[in-house]
Each structure stands twice: as structure tokens, then as C-alpha cells.
């Protein structure tokens, strides 16, 4: 019986040692006014690792968060949050995830999530994505930071 317990304890120890590091949760606020001006995500550029979760929280009313279909890693389906509700983006695939607030997209309310340490397989596609002028103006510096 003692031998069986020892074998079981070793198996549990090996399982715990092989488990990946805890996934991280990153919070992004949707705001009417922030450090970068009106209608912003804060922070607008975040780095995450596969398995992390990015939570977009409406700090002010009249916002949503949704992915930009032309700015997603290969194989990742677009997703859309509801107005004035939290949007949870579980990031599994490495690459760049473009995010927009649909009501304020033309006002430049965009964010970028880089998953993994790069190089991102979809960096060229993300840079080539057509965005409204003010959204493109805000997205360009984020894409410069991305790998």
C-alpha cells in the first residue's frame, strides 16, 4: 500500500512539474476619453502569450470590442462583443489580433494584441489591412511596435 501511494505521489509531482505556467489575464478599458484622446482602448497595444485572456471592459457607455477580420492570425475566426458588455478574447494562436469598437471605428478606436514573441505570421497582412483614415493613423504606431 505504501508503495502504491509513493507511485501516485510521484505521478502527481511529475504532472505538476510538466504543467505550463499559469495563463495571464490582461484588462483593456474602452473609454470615451483617455491619454491618447477621444474614443480609445487603454492600453491600445498589449502583448500576450498563447493561452492568455484579454478582457475588454466598457469603462464608459456606447462601446463594444470586436476583431478586425483582416487582422487575425491564420485560422482564427472573427468574434464580436455586444454593446456595453465585456468582451473576452482568449488568445490561442500566435500572431496579431486587430480590435475595433464598431460605433467609433471611424474615430480611430482600435487596439492591437500581439500574441507570442514574434515574428507574427500575419504582420504583413495586418500592415496591409484597409482601415478608416483615423483608425489607420492610430494603428500604424502599434504595428511598428509589433513583431
PyMOL commands that set and color helices and strands:
alter all, ss='L'
color gray80, all
select helices_A, chain A and resi 2-18+102-107+123-128+133-145
alter helices_A, ss='H'
color red, helices_A
select strands_A, chain A and resi 25-34+37-42+45-48+53-58+66-67+87-90+95-100+110-115
alter strands_A, ss='S'
color yellow, strands_A
deselect
rebuild
show_as cartoon
